[in-house]
Amino acid sequence: MGFVRIHQSFLINMRYIGKLSSYVMVLTTGKEISVPKSRYPEVKRQYTLFKGAE
């Protein structure tokens, strides 16, 4: 709960996501991580639900 897998190698804590757009996730640290097209809709859905629950 509170984590999202954006790639086989990346499990991200959603509290540290600063922005999500155009297949790129920007963390609060400034690091940019690309999100594969196949996972983007699910990642975006989970992040939207998480932001709504805060």
DRENLUMPA-188330 format. One record per residue: z, y, x of N, C-alpha, C in turn; residue number from 1; residue in three letters; chain. Coordinates in nm, 3 decimals, decimal comma, padded with zeros to 5 digits. Atoms other than C-alpha are relative to their C-alpha. Example, Ala and Ser with C-alpha at 12.3 -4.5 7.8 and 13.67 -1.06 7.14 Angstrom:
# residues 2
+---------+---------+---------+---------+---------+---------+---------+---------+---------+-----+-----+----+
:    n.zz :    n.yy :    n.xx :   ca.zz :   ca.yy :   ca.xx :    c.zz :    c.yy :    c.xx :   i :  aa : ch :
+---------+---------+---------+---------+---------+---------+---------+---------+---------+-----+-----+----+
:  00,000 : -00,119 :  00,089 :  00,780 : -00,450 :  01,230 :  00,000 :  00,120 :  00,090 :   1 : ALA :  A :
: -00,006 : -00,119 : -00,082 :  00,714 : -00,106 :  01,367 :  00,073 :  00,109 : -00,077 :   2 : SER :  A :
+---------+---------+---------+---------+---------+---------+---------+---------+---------+-----+-----+----+
This chain:
# residues 54
+---------+---------+---------+---------+---------+---------+---------+---------+---------+-----+-----+----+
:    n.zz :    n.yy :    n.xx :   ca.zz :   ca.yy :   ca.xx :    c.zz :    c.yy :    c.xx :   i :  aa : ch :
+---------+---------+---------+---------+---------+---------+---------+---------+---------+-----+-----+----+
:  00,000 : -00,119 :  00,085 :  00,000 :  00,000 :  00,000 :  00,000 :  00,125 :  00,089 :   1 : MET :  A :
:  00,008 : -00,121 : -00,079 : -00,099 :  00,336 :  00,142 : -00,091 : -00,010 :  00,120 :   2 : GLY :  A :
:  00,093 :  00,021 : -00,109 : -00,346 :  00,190 :  00,389 : -00,137 : -00,038 : -00,056 :   3 : PHE :  A :
:  00,135 :  00,036 :  00,043 : -00,723 :  00,150 :  00,363 : -00,076 : -00,052 :  00,122 :   4 : VAL :  A :
:  00,081 :  00,056 : -00,107 : -00,954 : -00,067 :  00,573 : -00,139 :  00,062 : -00,011 :   5 : ARG :  A :
:  00,131 : -00,063 :  00,004 : -01,262 :  00,136 :  00,660 : -00,103 : -00,074 :  00,083 :   6 : ILE :  A :
:  00,087 :  00,078 : -00,086 : -01,404 : -00,108 :  00,912 :  00,080 : -00,124 :  00,037 :   7 : HIS :  A :
: -00,071 :  00,121 : -00,038 : -01,318 : -00,455 :  01,035 :  00,109 :  00,030 :  00,104 :   8 : GLN :  A :
: -00,094 : -00,034 : -00,108 : -01,139 : -00,291 :  01,329 :  00,095 :  00,114 : -00,033 :   9 : SER :  A :
: -00,080 : -00,118 :  00,031 : -00,980 :  00,008 :  01,151 :  00,075 : -00,015 : -00,131 :  10 : PHE :  A :
: -00,087 : -00,008 :  00,117 : -00,688 :  00,011 :  00,911 :  00,071 :  00,134 :  00,010 :  11 : LEU :  A :
: -00,045 : -00,138 : -00,008 : -00,596 :  00,371 :  00,831 :  00,111 :  00,028 : -00,102 :  12 : ILE :  A :
: -00,106 : -00,047 :  00,088 : -00,275 :  00,515 :  00,686 : -00,057 :  00,122 : -00,073 :  13 : ASN :  A :
:  00,065 : -00,106 :  00,077 : -00,401 :  00,739 :  00,403 :  00,072 :  00,135 :  00,009 :  14 : MET :  A :
: -00,070 : -00,127 : -00,017 : -00,133 :  01,003 :  00,472 : -00,060 :  00,083 :  00,114 :  15 : ARG :  A :
:  00,057 : -00,069 : -00,116 : -00,324 :  01,091 :  00,791 : -00,148 :  00,033 : -00,015 :  16 : TYR :  A :
:  00,139 : -00,037 :  00,025 : -00,665 :  01,142 :  00,630 : -00,003 :  00,147 : -00,040 :  17 : ILE :  A :
:  00,013 : -00,142 :  00,031 : -00,755 :  01,510 :  00,636 : -00,114 :  00,027 : -00,095 :  18 : GLY :  A :
:  00,120 : -00,025 :  00,079 : -01,100 :  01,490 :  00,481 : -00,087 : -00,125 :  00,001 :  19 : LYS :  A :
:  00,091 :  00,113 :  00,011 : -01,347 :  01,228 :  00,361 : -00,127 :  00,049 : -00,067 :  20 : LEU :  A :
:  00,127 : -00,042 :  00,058 : -01,711 :  01,319 :  00,310 : -00,116 : -00,048 :  00,085 :  21 : SER :  A :
:  00,125 :  00,037 : -00,067 : -02,063 :  01,211 :  00,398 :  00,016 : -00,112 :  00,102 :  22 : SER :  A :
: -00,019 :  00,118 : -00,083 : -01,958 :  00,875 :  00,544 :  00,078 :  00,027 :  00,128 :  23 : TYR :  A :
: -00,084 : -00,033 : -00,114 : -01,720 :  01,045 :  00,789 :  00,141 :  00,032 : -00,050 :  24 : VAL :  A :
: -00,140 : -00,026 :  00,031 : -01,341 :  01,043 :  00,774 :  00,057 :  00,082 :  00,115 :  25 : MET :  A :
: -00,064 : -00,083 : -00,101 : -01,157 :  01,319 :  00,957 :  00,151 : -00,013 : -00,018 :  26 : VAL :  A :
: -00,144 :  00,017 :  00,005 : -00,795 :  01,246 :  01,040 :  00,070 :  00,133 :  00,028 :  27 : LEU :  A :
: -00,076 : -00,123 : -00,024 : -00,522 :  01,509 :  01,060 :  00,010 :  00,033 :  00,148 :  28 : THR :  A :
: -00,001 : -00,022 : -00,145 : -00,537 :  01,466 :  01,439 : -00,130 :  00,061 :  00,049 :  29 : THR :  A :
:  00,130 : -00,053 : -00,036 : -00,899 :  01,586 :  01,436 : -00,101 : -00,107 :  00,036 :  30 : GLY :  A :
:  00,090 :  00,110 : -00,034 : -01,047 :  01,245 :  01,520 : -00,091 : -00,032 : -00,118 :  31 : LYS :  A :
:  00,098 :  00,035 :  00,103 : -01,364 :  01,160 :  01,326 : -00,036 : -00,147 :  00,012 :  32 : GLU :  A :
:  00,033 :  00,143 :  00,005 : -01,433 :  00,802 :  01,220 : -00,109 : -00,019 : -00,104 :  33 : ILE :  A :
:  00,107 :  00,024 :  00,096 : -01,757 :  00,693 :  01,058 :  00,040 : -00,115 : -00,092 :  34 : SER :  A :
: -00,028 :  00,102 :  00,101 : -01,729 :  00,489 :  00,739 : -00,134 : -00,065 : -00,036 :  35 : VAL :  A :
:  00,127 :  00,067 :  00,032 : -02,000 :  00,224 :  00,683 : -00,040 :  00,025 : -00,147 :  36 : PRO :  A :
:  00,051 : -00,025 :  00,136 : -02,221 :  00,284 :  00,378 :  00,047 : -00,107 : -00,097 :  37 : LYS :  A :
: -00,041 :  00,108 :  00,090 : -02,121 : -00,054 :  00,237 :  00,145 :  00,014 : -00,045 :  38 : SER :  A :
: -00,141 : -00,016 :  00,036 : -01,749 :  00,036 :  00,237 :  00,034 :  00,137 : -00,058 :  39 : ARG :  A :
: -00,031 : -00,138 :  00,039 : -01,771 :  00,408 :  00,156 :  00,044 :  00,014 : -00,146 :  40 : TYR :  A :
: -00,044 : -00,018 :  00,141 : -01,755 :  00,381 : -00,228 :  00,144 : -00,049 : -00,024 :  41 : PRO :  A :
: -00,134 :  00,055 :  00,020 : -01,441 :  00,163 : -00,215 :  00,105 :  00,083 :  00,073 :  42 : GLU :  A :
: -00,092 : -00,085 : -00,076 : -01,275 :  00,377 :  00,054 :  00,024 :  00,130 : -00,075 :  43 : VAL :  A :
: -00,012 : -00,126 :  00,074 : -01,347 :  00,692 : -00,146 :  00,083 : -00,019 : -00,127 :  44 : LYS :  A :
: -00,074 :  00,030 :  00,122 : -01,211 :  00,533 : -00,466 :  00,150 : -00,014 :  00,030 :  45 : ARG :  A :
: -00,140 :  00,020 : -00,037 : -00,888 :  00,422 : -00,296 :  00,066 :  00,130 :  00,043 :  46 : GLN :  A :
: -00,056 : -00,127 : -00,047 : -00,839 :  00,760 : -00,130 :  00,022 :  00,096 : -00,117 :  47 : TYR :  A :
: -00,014 : -00,085 :  00,118 : -00,896 :  00,945 : -00,459 :  00,121 : -00,041 : -00,083 :  48 : THR :  A :
: -00,117 :  00,049 :  00,073 : -00,639 :  00,724 : -00,632 :  00,129 :  00,038 :  00,074 :  49 : LEU :  A :
: -00,117 : -00,033 : -00,081 : -00,394 :  00,784 : -00,346 :  00,034 :  00,149 : -00,013 :  50 : PHE :  A :
: -00,023 : -00,145 :  00,010 : -00,437 :  01,163 : -00,362 :  00,051 :  00,037 : -00,139 :  51 : LYS :  A :
: -00,046 : -00,026 :  00,137 : -00,385 :  01,156 : -00,739 :  00,144 : -00,043 : -00,022 :  52 : GLY :  A :
: -00,136 :  00,053 :  00,015 : -00,061 :  00,961 : -00,701 :  00,104 :  00,084 :  00,072 :  53 : ALA :  A :
: -00,095 : -00,082 : -00,075 :  00,095 :  01,212 : -00,461 :  00,057 :  00,112 : -00,083 :  54 : GLU :  A :
+---------+---------+---------+---------+---------+---------+---------+---------+---------+-----+-----+----+
